[in-house]
Amino acid sequence: MDIEDVRGKYEVKLMDLPNVKGVWTGKKNEKDVIFVGVTHKVLDSSLCPEEKIPKTLEGYEVEVEEIGDLTAYTK
């Protein structure tokens, strides 16, 4: 399965986790990675097991990025 298929398969589940604001794919050190954007990072110990973002999904590395709160701007 390619990385976009894996992202699509898990995106809804990831978006339901606390503080998650986005899921996208990209490159890190020339490797395909699934990125998960969160409002703020928290210690693993403060989360229940089902609230933790996995380190890998179907062999692809998952990288957590702190992106803060997102605000839509209107003109």
Protein Blocks (a to p, Z undefined) as FASTA:
>chain_A
ZZklmmmmmmmmmmmpghiabdcdddeehiacdddddfbdcdfklpcfklpccfbeghia
cddddebjaddddZZ
